[in-house]
Amino acid sequence: MIKRFSFLLFLAGLVLNCYGQSSETTSANSASIKILFIGNSITYYNDMPAIFMNMAAAGGKDIYVNAWVRGGVILGYFAQSAQAVQFINQKKWDYVILQDGDYHIIYPGEHQRLAKAVNYLKGLILKNNPDTKIFFHLLHALKDGLTHDNIHYDYRAFTRKIVDGTTAFAALVDLPIAPVGRAWDEIVLHQPGIELYDPDKMHPTYAGSYLIACVYYSLIFQETCVNNSFTGILSTKQARSIQAVAAKIVLGNGDSA
């Protein structure tokens, strides 16, 4: 039996409430595409949903974006929340992203436990709108890897275990994967000059959050994010490099606009 241990992605003392965002010309009710992010600090760091929203607006998308987020929690928190039905039923979501912070996903023996929360949330989402597309976020590895029970998994080994574990888990709960961790790994290995990690070696820098937003742009809209005019605080060169990796991983065409 696997011993319980904490792998929660945590930012002490910071809690974000639900918030709504839309482009200046789009209201929540009239937007043609409604998107909900559910997750923890990996989702809300650097206000990633706002980065995504600004990219979508720059790409001419008619969207409404909202996020249900809280630091230091896993999806089980949201599944057990008394607000779950009320919040999920606020809109007929076209897309919902489930971002879990539990690295127990690397262990197959833990998958049935993890699936309880995910399947509950999935049921609520599809009851609200059977046409909602739900994505399960593939996490990135911690910068220095992980040590547990005196076994050290370096960054590369940890990444492989996350990819393998998430692939198996997503099949169990019948959800498509958002390949954020794969795009992250591509930059870590091949473009080390782009720092994706915050000094805590866990949370994303602005560049890391921008990469997450780029992955979701290409995944949701099924088109390249390359040459998107919104670059935030990044240089155009750095933003283009990140855009190309995200589009390559999601669509296989990151080198073209």
C-alpha positions in Angstrom: 0.0 0.0 0.0 1.2 3.5 -0.8 1.8 5.7 2.2 -0.2 9.0 2.2 2.0 12.1 1.7 1.4 15.7 0.6 2.2 16.7 -2.9 -0.1 19.7 -2.9 0.8 22.7 -5.0 0.6 25.4 -2.3 0.9 29.1 -1.9 0.5 29.9 1.8 -2.0 32.5 2.8 -3.3 33.4 -0.6 -6.9 32.5 -1.6 -8.6 33.8 -4.7 -12.3 33.9 -5.0 -14.3 33.2 -8.1 -14.0 35.9 -10.7 -15.4 36.6 -14.1 -13.7 38.1 -17.1 -14.8 38.9 -20.6 -13.5 41.0 -23.5 -14.6 44.6 -23.5 -17.2 44.0 -26.2 -18.5 40.7 -24.8 -20.9 40.1 -21.9 -21.1 36.9 -20.0 -24.5 36.1 -21.5 -23.8 37.0 -25.1 -20.3 35.4 -25.5 -20.3 32.6 -28.0 -17.6 30.6 -26.0 -17.8 30.3 -22.3 -14.7 28.8 -20.5 -14.2 27.8 -16.8 -11.0 27.1 -15.1 -11.0 25.0 -11.9 -7.8 24.6 -10.0 -5.2 26.0 -7.5 -2.3 28.3 -7.6 -0.8 26.7 -10.8 -3.9 28.1 -12.5 -4.1 31.5 -10.9 -0.4 32.4 -10.6 0.3 35.5 -12.6 -3.5 35.6 -13.3 -3.1 33.0 -16.0 -6.9 33.1 -16.9 -6.5 36.8 -17.7 -3.4 36.1 -19.9 -5.5 33.5 -21.8 -8.4 36.0 -22.0 -6.2 38.7 -23.5 -4.7 36.2 -26.0 -8.2 35.2 -27.0 -9.3 38.8 -27.4 -6.2 39.6 -29.5 -7.1 36.6 -31.7 -10.6 38.0 -32.2 -12.4 35.4 -30.1 -15.8 36.0 -28.6 -15.3 34.6 -25.1 -16.2 34.7 -21.5 -13.7 33.4 -19.0 -14.2 32.6 -15.3 -12.2 30.7 -12.7 -12.9 28.9 -9.5 -9.6 28.7 -7.8 -8.0 28.3 -4.4 -4.4 28.0 -3.3 -3.2 24.7 -1.7 -6.1 22.5 -2.7 -6.8 19.6 -5.0 -9.9 18.8 -7.0 -11.4 16.9 -4.0 -11.8 20.3 -2.3 -14.1 21.5 -5.1 -16.0 18.3 -5.3 -16.7 18.5 -1.6 -17.6 22.2 -1.7 -21.2 23.2 -1.0 -20.7 25.8 -3.8 -20.0 23.2 -6.5 -23.4 22.9 -8.0 -24.1 26.6 -7.7 -20.9 27.7 -9.3 -20.8 25.1 -12.1 -24.4 25.9 -13.0 -23.7 29.7 -13.4 -23.2 29.3 -17.1 -23.6 26.7 -19.8 -19.9 26.2 -20.1 -18.4 25.2 -23.5 -15.1 24.3 -21.9 -14.0 23.4 -18.4 -10.4 22.8 -17.4 -9.8 20.6 -14.3 -6.3 21.3 -12.8 -5.4 19.0 -10.0 -2.5 19.6 -7.7 -2.1 16.0 -6.4 1.1 14.4 -7.6 -0.3 11.1 -6.3 -1.3 10.7 -9.9 2.1 9.2 -10.6 1.0 6.1 -8.7 -1.6 3.9 -10.4 -2.7 2.6 -7.0 -4.0 6.0 -6.2 -6.1 6.5 -9.3 -9.4 5.2 -8.1 -9.3 7.6 -5.1 -8.4 10.5 -7.4 -11.1 9.5 -9.8 -13.9 10.0 -7.2 -13.5 13.7 -7.2 -13.0 14.1 -10.9 -15.9 11.9 -11.8 -18.2 13.8 -9.4 -17.2 17.2 -10.9 -17.5 15.7 -14.4 -21.0 14.6 -13.6 -22.0 18.0 -12.4 -20.5 19.7 -15.5 -22.2 17.4 -18.0 -25.5 17.5 -16.2 -25.4 21.3 -16.5 -24.4 21.1 -20.2 -23.9 17.7 -21.9 -22.0 19.4 -24.7 -19.2 20.8 -22.4 -15.7 19.8 -23.4 -13.7 19.0 -20.3 -9.9 18.9 -20.3 -7.7 17.4 -17.6 -4.5 19.4 -17.0 -1.2 17.5 -17.3 1.0 19.0 -14.6 4.7 20.0 -15.0 7.4 18.4 -12.8 9.0 20.1 -9.9 12.3 21.7 -11.0 14.4 19.5 -8.8 12.3 16.4 -9.1 10.9 14.6 -6.1 12.2 12.5 -3.2 9.8 10.1 -1.5 10.6 7.1 0.7 14.3 7.7 0.1 13.8 7.4 -3.7 14.8 10.4 -5.8 13.1 11.0 -9.1 15.1 13.7 -10.9 13.3 16.1 -13.2 13.4 13.8 -16.2 12.2 10.7 -14.3 9.5 12.7 -12.5 8.3 14.1 -15.8 8.0 10.7 -17.3 6.0 9.4 -14.3 3.7 12.4 -14.5 3.0 11.9 -18.2 2.5 8.1 -17.8 0.4 8.5 -14.7 -1.8 11.2 -16.2 -2.3 9.3 -19.5 -3.5 6.3 -17.5 -5.7 8.4 -15.2 -7.3 10.4 -18.1 -8.2 7.1 -19.7 -9.8 5.9 -16.5 -12.0 9.0 -16.2 -12.5 9.3 -20.0 -11.2 12.8 -20.3 -8.8 14.4 -22.9 -5.5 15.7 -21.6 -4.3 19.3 -21.8 -0.6 18.6 -22.5 0.8 21.5 -20.4 3.5 19.4 -18.8 4.7 18.2 -22.2 5.0 21.7 -23.5 6.7 22.7 -20.3 9.2 19.9 -20.7 10.0 20.9 -24.3 11.1 24.3 -23.2 13.0 23.1 -20.1 15.0 20.7 -22.3 15.5 22.8 -25.4 15.2 26.4 -24.4 16.7 26.7 -20.9 17.1 30.5 -21.4 13.3 30.8 -20.8 12.8 30.5 -17.1 9.5 28.8 -16.4 10.0 28.3 -12.6 9.4 30.7 -9.8 12.2 30.7 -7.2 10.2 28.2 -5.2 10.9 25.7 -8.1 7.2 24.8 -8.3 5.0 27.7 -9.4 5.3 29.3 -12.8 7.0 32.6 -13.7 5.1 34.9 -16.0 6.6 33.0 -18.9 5.4 29.7 -17.4 1.9 31.1 -17.0 2.0 32.5 -20.5 3.0 29.0 -21.8 0.0 27.5 -20.0 -2.3 30.1 -21.6 -0.8 29.3 -25.0 -1.4 25.6 -24.6 -5.1 26.3 -23.8 -5.4 28.8 -26.7 -4.3 26.2 -29.2 -6.2 23.4 -27.5 -9.6 25.2 -27.2 -9.6 27.0 -30.5 -7.7 24.3 -32.4 -5.5 26.8 -34.1 -2.0 28.0 -33.7 -1.2 30.7 -31.2 1.9 31.7 -33.1 2.0 35.4 -33.9 -0.7 36.3 -31.4 -0.2 40.0 -30.6 -0.7 39.7 -26.9 2.7 39.1 -25.3 2.1 40.6 -21.8 5.4 41.5 -20.1 7.4 39.2 -22.3 9.6 40.3 -25.2 8.2 39.6 -28.6 11.0 37.1 -29.2 10.4 35.2 -26.0 6.6 35.2 -26.5 7.0 33.8 -30.1 9.2 31.0 -28.8 6.7 30.0 -26.2 3.8 30.2 -28.7 5.6 28.0 -31.1 6.3 25.3 -28.5 2.6 25.3 -27.4 1.3 25.1 -30.9 3.8 22.3 -31.8 2.8 20.2 -28.8 -0.9 20.7 -29.2 -1.3 20.9 -33.0 2.1 19.8 -34.4 2.5 23.0 -36.3 4.3 25.4 -34.0 6.6 26.7 -36.7 3.9 28.2 -38.8 1.4 31.0 -38.3 
